[in-house]
Amino acid sequence: MKFINSKLLCFAMIILTIAFTGCEKDQLSDGVSSDQFVGMEPSKNVGVAKDATVTVESKVYASNISGVDRVFALVVDPATTHDPSYYTVPATVTIPAGQSVGTFQVEIIGTNLGDGKKLIVGLEQVLGVDQNVTSVVNDPVPLNSPLGTYPIVNNVVSKTITYTIQETCDLNKVTLSITFDNYPEETAWELYDSSSTVIASGGIEGGVISGYAALGFADQSTFTTSFCLPSGDYTFVIYDDYGDGMFTSTAIQGTYSLKFGETVLASGQGNFGSIADTAFTLP
C-alpha cells in the first residue's frame, strides 16, 4: 500500500511540475503573459514627390510564436495630420502561425504636404493583449524560474507607428508661411510663372477671394506650404479683400514670407492695401 501511494505521489508531483513549467514558460518577468505582448515599429521617415504615391512596409511584433495566425485590427490615430484622401491603411495585420512578426503596407500620396504631415497608425486594443510597453530589448532573453530557463523573444516596439511625411524635391524647394491677423477670411495669394500662368494659389475660389477662415484657419493662426519649382522667374501676389492688408491693430498684424532655404524671396506685414506683388528669380 505504501508502495502504491509513493508511485501516486511521484506521478502527482510530475504532473504539477509540468503544469507549473507550462505556466512559467508563458510569463514575462513582470507577470505579463508572453503571448499577450504585441507592438509596432516606432517611427518611419517617408519622402515622397509631389502628387506621387509610395508604398511603405511596416512591422508588428509579438513576444512569442503561436501555432495559429493572429489577426489585429489597424486604426488611424486622431493625431494624424495628413488628409485621409491621401493615404490608405489596411484594416488588419496578420502575424502568421509559427512567426513572431507580421507585415502590412501603407500607401501614401504626396499631395498637400505643406511643410510636412504625420500619419499615426496603431493597433486596436484587444482584451488581454498588452500594447503599452514602449520599448524592450531586441534580442532573445532568458526567463529564469525555479524550474529552468526558457527563451522569450522580444523586439523594440511601440504602441503606434508614426510616419513623418515630407515632400522630396530635386529642384528648388520654396516655402510660403502666412500668419493671419484677426481676419483670415480676407487673405488670398497666387504664384505666377514667367508666362503669367498661375501655378499655385490659396484662399481663392472661382476667381473670387474666399479667404482662409472657410478653410478652418482661426484668427492669428499660421498657414504653411511648399513648392518644388524649376529655375526661372516668378511673381508672388498676396491679396486682402478689405483693402487694409493684414492689419487689425498696431498690436495685431499679419505677416507673410516666401523663402528659398534661408533666402527671403518675398515678405511683408501689416497694411499693404488690397494687393502686394513681388518678382523673384530662382537659380
C-alpha positions in Angstrom: 0.0 0.0 0.0 2.8 2.4 0.9 4.5 1.4 -2.4 1.3 2.3 -4.4 1.0 5.6 -2.5 4.6 6.5 -3.3 4.0 5.9 -7.0 0.9 8.0 -7.0 2.7 10.8 -5.1 5.6 10.7 -7.6 3.1 10.9 -10.5 1.3 13.8 -9.0 4.5 15.7 -8.5 5.4 15.2 -12.1 2.0 16.4 -13.3 2.3 19.5 -11.0 5.8 20.2 -12.2 4.7 20.1 -15.9 1.8 22.3 -15.2 3.9 24.8 -13.3 6.5 24.8 -16.0 3.9 25.5 -18.7 2.6 28.4 -16.8 6.0 29.9 -16.2 7.0 29.4 -19.8 4.3 31.8 -20.8 5.1 34.5 -18.3 7.4 37.5 -18.7 9.3 38.7 -15.6 6.7 41.4 -15.0 3.9 38.9 -14.9 2.5 39.7 -18.4 1.9 36.6 -20.5 4.3 36.3 -23.3 1.6 35.7 -25.9 -0.1 38.9 -24.7 2.7 41.3 -25.8 2.4 42.9 -29.2 3.7 46.2 -30.6 4.9 48.1 -33.7 7.9 49.8 -35.2 8.0 53.2 -33.5 8.5 55.6 -36.5 9.4 56.0 -40.1 10.5 59.0 -42.2 8.8 59.0 -45.6 9.9 61.1 -48.6 7.5 61.4 -51.5 7.5 63.5 -54.6 4.6 65.9 -55.2 1.4 64.0 -56.0 3.3 60.7 -56.3 2.5 57.6 -54.4 4.8 55.5 -52.2 4.2 52.1 -50.5 5.8 51.7 -47.1 6.1 48.3 -45.4 5.8 48.2 -41.7 6.1 45.5 -39.0 4.2 44.3 -36.0 5.9 42.2 -33.4 4.7 39.6 -30.9 6.7 38.4 -27.9 6.4 34.7 -28.8 5.5 32.3 -31.6 2.0 30.9 -31.8 0.6 27.9 -33.6 -2.2 29.9 -35.2 -2.5 33.1 -37.2 -3.0 36.2 -35.1 -5.0 39.0 -36.7 -5.1 42.5 -35.3 -7.2 45.5 -36.4 -5.3 48.6 -37.5 -6.6 52.1 -36.6 -5.6 55.6 -37.6 -4.8 57.8 -34.6 -6.8 61.1 -34.4 -3.5 63.0 -34.0 -2.8 62.2 -37.7 -2.4 65.5 -39.8 -2.3 64.1 -43.3 -5.5 64.2 -45.3 -7.4 60.9 -45.3 -7.8 61.3 -49.0 -4.1 60.8 -49.5 -3.3 57.6 -47.6 -4.5 54.0 -47.4 -4.1 51.8 -44.3 -5.3 48.2 -44.4 -8.0 47.1 -42.0 -5.9 44.4 -40.4 -2.4 42.9 -40.0 -1.6 39.2 -39.6 1.2 37.6 -37.6 1.3 34.2 -39.3 1.4 30.9 -37.4 4.9 29.9 -36.5 6.2 33.5 -36.6 6.5 36.5 -34.3 6.5 39.2 -36.9 3.7 40.4 -39.2 3.9 43.0 -42.0 1.5 45.4 -43.6 1.7 48.1 -46.3 0.6 51.7 -46.2 0.2 53.8 -49.3 0.9 57.5 -49.0 0.3 60.2 -51.6 2.4 63.3 -51.6 -0.4 65.8 -52.0 -0.9 69.0 -49.9 2.0 68.1 -47.7 2.9 71.7 -46.9 5.9 71.7 -44.5 5.2 68.1 -43.6 2.5 65.8 -42.3 2.1 62.9 -40.0 0.2 59.6 -40.3 -0.1 57.7 -37.0 -1.3 54.1 -37.0 -2.0 51.9 -34.0 -3.4 48.5 -33.1 -7.0 48.3 -32.0 -7.0 47.4 -28.3 -7.7 43.7 -27.7 -8.8 42.4 -24.3 -5.9 40.7 -22.5 -3.2 42.0 -25.0 -0.5 44.3 -23.7 0.3 47.1 -26.2 1.6 49.7 -23.7 5.3 48.9 -23.4 7.2 51.5 -25.4 10.5 49.6 -25.7 12.2 46.4 -24.7 15.4 44.6 -25.7 15.9 43.5 -29.3 17.5 40.1 -28.6 16.1 36.8 -27.1 16.3 37.0 -23.3 16.1 34.1 -20.8 13.3 33.8 -18.3 14.7 32.4 -15.1 12.4 30.4 -12.9 13.0 27.7 -10.2 12.2 25.1 -12.8 14.6 26.2 -15.6 15.4 28.9 -18.2 13.1 29.5 -21.2 13.8 31.8 -24.2 11.3 34.7 -24.7 11.8 36.7 -27.9 11.2 40.5 -27.5 11.6 43.3 -30.0 11.8 47.1 -30.0 8.2 48.0 -30.2 5.7 50.9 -29.7 2.0 51.3 -29.2 1.8 53.2 -32.5 3.9 53.8 -35.6 4.4 57.4 -36.8 5.1 58.2 -40.5 6.7 61.6 -40.8 6.0 62.6 -44.4 8.0 65.2 -46.3 7.9 66.2 -50.0 11.1 65.4 -51.8 12.3 68.0 -54.3 15.1 67.7 -56.8 14.6 71.2 -58.0 14.2 74.4 -55.8 12.1 73.9 -52.7 10.3 77.2 -51.8 8.3 77.6 -48.6 5.4 80.0 -48.0 4.3 81.0 -44.5 1.4 83.3 -43.7 0.4 84.3 -40.2 -3.0 85.9 -40.3 -4.4 88.9 -38.4 -7.9 88.7 -37.0 -9.4 88.4 -40.4 -8.1 85.3 -42.2 -11.3 85.3 -44.4 -9.8 88.4 -46.2 -6.4 86.9 -47.2 -5.6 85.1 -50.5 -2.5 84.7 -52.7 -1.3 83.5 -56.1 2.1 82.4 -57.6 2.8 83.1 -61.3 5.5 81.7 -63.5 7.3 83.7 -66.2 4.4 83.3 -68.7 1.9 84.8 -66.2 0.3 81.5 -65.6 -1.0 80.8 -62.0 0.9 77.7 -60.8 -0.3 77.8 -57.2 -2.9 79.7 -55.2 -4.7 79.8 -51.9 -7.9 81.4 -50.5 -9.4 81.9 -54.0 -12.4 80.1 -55.4 -13.6 80.8 -59.0 -11.5 83.9 -59.2 -13.1 85.4 -56.0 -11.3 85.7 -52.7 -12.8 83.2 -50.3 -10.1 83.5 -47.6 -8.7 81.1 -45.1 -11.4 81.2 -42.4 -13.5 78.9 -44.7 -10.5 76.5 -44.7 -10.5 76.2 -41.0 -7.9 78.7 -40.1 -8.5 80.8 -36.9 -7.6 84.4 -36.2 -3.8 84.8 -35.8 -3.1 81.2 -37.0 -0.4 80.2 -39.4 -0.6 78.6 -42.9 2.4 77.0 -44.4 3.0 75.2 -47.7 5.9 74.3 -50.0 6.6 74.3 -53.7 9.1 72.4 -55.8 10.0 74.8 -58.6 12.4 74.8 -61.6 14.8 77.6 -62.1 13.2 80.7 -63.6 11.3 83.9 -63.0 8.2 84.1 -60.8 5.8 86.6 -59.2 4.2 86.2 -55.8 1.0 88.1 -55.2 -0.9 88.5 -51.9 -4.4 90.0 -51.6 -6.6 91.5 -48.9 -10.3 91.6 -49.6 -11.0 94.5 -47.3 -8.1 96.6 -48.6 -6.1 97.2 -45.4 -3.6 94.4 -45.8 -3.3 92.1 -42.7 -3.8 94.8 -40.2 -6.2 94.6 -37.2 -4.4 96.9 -34.9 -0.9 98.1 -34.0 -0.6 95.1 -31.8 -2.2 92.5 -34.2 -0.7 92.5 -37.7 -0.4 89.6 -40.1 2.9 88.6 -41.8 3.9 86.6 -44.8 7.2 85.3 -46.1 8.3 83.2 -49.1 11.7 81.6 -48.7 14.2 79.5 -50.7 16.2 77.9 -47.9 17.3 80.9 -45.8 16.9 83.4 -48.7 13.8 85.6 -48.4 12.1 85.9 -51.8 9.1 87.9 -50.7 7.8 89.2 -47.4 5.6 91.8 -45.8 3.3 92.6 -42.9 0.5 94.9 -41.8 -1.3 97.3 -44.1 -0.2 96.7 -47.7 -3.6 97.7 -49.1 -5.5 95.4 -51.4 -2.5 93.8 -53.1 1.2 93.3 -52.8 3.3 91.7 -55.5 7.0 90.6 -55.6 9.0 89.3 -58.5 11.9 86.9 -57.9 14.3 84.6 -59.7 15.3 81.0 -58.8 18.8 79.9 -60.0 
